[in-house]
Amino acid sequence: MRRRETEEWFFEIGADLGRYAEELSRGVPKLARSKLWEPRVDVFEDEDRIVIRAEISGVRGEDISLIYVPERNSVLIRGVRLQEEIPERSVAHQLEIYYGEFEREQPLPEVELKPDRIRAHYRNGFLTVVLPKA
């Protein structure tokens, strides 16, 4: 096997193991989980701003809180996704959606920001936080 093929093979195995670990953790009862779930996040930057986009579908806007943490140069996103009732006589064949409290502290690139001008909006299951640069 050539070196590049070997590196790709190890990368694929690592990605597969990560997916398997995530799937296994979903099957653990809520009380046995050691931490809250974390939403998936994209962070990008242009010349005027940093943008954080968090995927938190099914969460009501009033159940989301944002905190800018200047000491750690990060944004803390917290909230809760309430579990919908499963009809009493139904049989669950697959349960993959995380419910309950969530938290994600997102480190930011080292740039000076205008904290008083930070804005956020929530639409179609995505929370978008815009952090203007100074």
C-alpha positions in Angstrom: 0.0 0.0 0.0 1.3 3.4 -0.9 1.7 6.0 1.9 -1.2 8.2 0.7 -3.5 5.2 0.5 -2.5 4.2 4.0 -3.2 7.7 5.3 -6.6 7.8 3.6 -7.4 4.4 5.0 -6.6 5.5 8.6 -8.6 8.7 8.1 -11.6 6.7 7.0 -11.3 4.3 10.0 -11.1 7.3 12.3 -14.2 8.9 10.8 -16.1 5.6 11.0 -15.1 5.2 14.7 -16.2 8.7 15.5 -19.6 8.0 13.9 -19.9 4.7 15.8 -19.1 6.3 19.1 -21.8 9.0 18.4 -24.3 6.4 17.6 -23.5 4.4 20.7 -23.8 7.4 22.9 -27.3 8.1 21.6 -28.4 4.7 23.0 -27.3 5.5 26.5 -30.1 6.5 28.9 -30.4 10.2 29.6 -29.4 9.8 33.2 -26.2 8.0 32.3 -24.9 10.7 29.9 -22.1 12.7 31.5 -22.8 16.0 29.7 -25.3 18.0 27.8 -25.7 17.6 24.0 -23.9 20.2 21.8 -25.4 21.6 18.6 -23.4 21.5 15.4 -21.8 24.9 14.6 -20.3 26.7 11.6 -18.0 29.7 12.1 -16.8 31.9 9.3 -15.3 35.3 9.0 -15.1 38.1 6.5 -13.4 41.5 6.7 -16.3 43.1 8.7 -17.6 40.3 11.0 -17.5 36.8 12.4 -20.6 34.7 12.0 -21.6 31.7 14.0 -24.4 29.5 12.7 -25.8 26.8 15.1 -28.1 24.0 14.1 -30.8 23.8 16.8 -34.0 22.8 15.1 -37.0 22.2 17.3 -35.9 24.7 19.9 -38.2 27.7 20.7 -36.6 31.1 20.5 -37.4 31.9 24.1 -35.5 28.8 25.2 -32.2 30.0 23.8 -29.7 32.2 25.6 -26.4 33.7 24.3 -23.5 35.0 26.4 -20.5 36.8 25.0 -17.5 35.9 27.2 -14.7 38.4 26.6 -12.3 36.8 29.1 -12.2 33.7 27.0 -13.0 35.4 23.6 -16.0 33.1 23.1 -19.7 32.9 22.7 -21.8 30.6 24.9 -25.0 29.2 23.4 -27.4 27.6 25.9 -30.9 26.3 25.6 -33.3 23.4 25.8 -35.1 21.3 23.3 -38.3 19.9 24.8 -39.1 16.3 24.0 -42.4 15.7 22.2 -44.6 13.0 23.5 -44.5 9.6 21.8 -48.0 8.2 21.7 -48.6 5.7 24.5 -49.3 2.6 22.3 -46.6 3.2 19.8 -43.3 1.3 19.5 -40.1 3.3 19.0 -38.0 1.7 16.2 -35.3 4.5 16.2 -34.5 7.4 18.5 -31.7 9.6 17.3 -32.8 13.2 18.3 -31.2 14.7 21.4 -33.6 16.4 23.8 -33.1 18.4 26.9 -30.6 21.0 27.8 -27.7 21.9 25.5 -24.7 24.1 25.7 -21.9 25.0 23.3 -19.0 27.5 24.0 -17.6 28.6 20.7 -14.1 30.1 20.7 -13.6 33.0 18.4 -10.7 34.1 16.2 -8.4 36.6 17.8 -9.8 39.9 16.5 -11.2 42.9 18.2 -15.0 43.0 18.3 -17.8 45.5 19.0 -19.7 43.6 21.8 -22.5 46.2 21.9 -23.3 45.5 18.2 -23.6 41.7 18.4 -26.9 40.5 16.9 -28.6 37.2 16.5 -31.6 35.8 14.8 -33.2 32.4 14.7 -35.0 31.0 11.6 -35.7 27.6 10.2 -33.9 25.8 12.9 -30.6 27.8 12.6 -29.4 30.4 15.1 -27.2 32.9 13.4 -24.9 35.2 15.6 -23.2 38.1 13.9 -20.2 39.6 15.7 -19.1 42.9 14.1 -15.3 43.6 14.1 -14.0 46.8 15.6 
